[in-house]
């Protein structure tokens, strides 16, 4: 029998606890000893490691332990006939395995770990007295042991561990594989990090690969002098770019469907839930308890109550969106216009460059303030689950960054019609923002890691009897504990670090698309940046950050809608740029060239919305497999139902004969 990776002993979760000061003979009620013994009774393989100032407890769960937990959780898994059935450990061969051969996905395994870790409760008839050094406290009946220790600050942190063998393999064939510009082992990324991160890298890889075409066109336009034909070449370039963007978005949907089908994720129900080792299912509906307590409530009143909740929730969201929009108009817009005006009147290029750098730093602070306000507003809104909350956060925060990133460019493009200044602004924005983002997102985590190591060493040196000389971190678990978490800069409770990466990608897409006619070379800059982005993002996940918590996903979420919105905006802005480039004297005469541009805008908008009808979002083979398996499932259900009915009638006839 082939040994799958999951059936080997791999430590996947680590708990951090303080070092004990009690003597071994006094440790019968020591809380850490009780915790370790409880983990062993559950079935975990436990390894204890002494760190510099803390102790680390690594956990590994054999396949049998994970299978029992999955059965208790009533976890549904895809079978070979295409149906999602409740998992049973005795029927392992009936379930489809993951691309790497393992039985459970990373998200499913983490869900089992969550259940096992937080499922250890006090089943005695009375409370148990536990000790931590000199402190005593009660472990109450029916209370989770880990939650009790977390409330007492004894369990400091629980985090997923990197698998060193698989991590080094991904470093070699993914993060450090610069020869393959856009190729990535997406199935391996999915098996190691989960669906959400894998979908992001699949999108980034396809986006970068497709961008090579407009990058080549932009280089040709930059290097070849077309002279008087430039007014004809730019519209052709613009049409090519819009068609490219429309086709890319539609073919990405097809690839997305193919990946979800290959990974056996049930996209009808949004995939398996994402867990953060909290013991709380964050996908539960937020329906007031009082609506379901009273079983005798009048149906009409019940209907009215739910309608009231629905519409008041929608009105609250509209109010919050209005607050964000007014804040942008009243607070951010004057600041943006002041910067754009100063840039227009200043003559020195050096001062302009310095002003842009200062502006980018300052606006980041103001935008983060607005984003924090958005998070508070979202907490007041009524959403079914965290996924919809996260989408609302994406829309609100992108609105802030949209104003911050583009209003100054619109000022130069639409009001002053100064194409020379516009190109300078685009070059500075692209170069400064891309370089600044890459430097910050890779250097700040390393600086945080170095600072935490410095703090631990300083704390150890202050202790009495501590050894002299250099203090080394020999444990891999301790090194990972000191690394920063892969979290979002805004809305940590709703999003992970992919929020910042997707935001950066969306802002870049808007910048190069909406002003493509003014600066075609921007696509070449973006292509080079994205080739580097694939490797640097992979490197920071594998080497700089802790291993991220798995989060389920079936698409890239609200970001795809934002890309669609930017395509529509690009059609409008580029047509306006071409109009002003054509009508340099500002006489606005409806001449053939001008009329052709206006007609072209309407045609492209029709193509944008018509192409989605022409190209289906689901590949034919995915749809065929889904229909075939659904038919097989229906056939099996029908036969089982007939056997049940037939067996019931025979039993009834036997009873009648006996009587």
Secondary structure by P-SEA (a helix, b strand, c coil): ccccccccccccbbbbbcccccccccccccaaaaaaaaaaaaccbbbbbbcccbbbbbbbbcaaaaaaaaaaacbbbbcccccccccccccccccccccccccccaaaaaaaaaaaaacccccccbbbbbbcccbbbbbcccccaaaaaaaaccccbbbbbbaaaaaaaaaaccccccccccccaaaaaaaccccaaaaaaaaaaaaaaaaaaaaaaaaaaaacccccaaaaaaaaaaaaaaaaaaaaaaaaaaaaaaaaaaacccccccccccccccccccccccccccccccccccaaaaaaaaaaaaaaaaaaaaaaaaaaaaaaacccaaaaaaaaaaaaacccaaaaaaaaaaaaaaaaaaaaaaaaaaaaaaaacccccaaaaaaaaaaaaaaaaaaaccaaaaaaccccccaaaaaaaaaaaaaaaaaaaaaaaccaaaaaaaaaaaaaaaaaaacccccccccccccaaaaaaacccccccccccccccaaaaaaaaaaaaaaaacccccccaaaaaaaaaaaaaaaaaaaaaccccccccccccccccaaaaaaaaaaaaaaaaaaaaaaaaaaccccccccaaaaaaaaaaaaaaaaaaaaaaacccccaaaaaaaaaaaaaaaaaaaaaaaaaaaaaaaaaaaaaaac
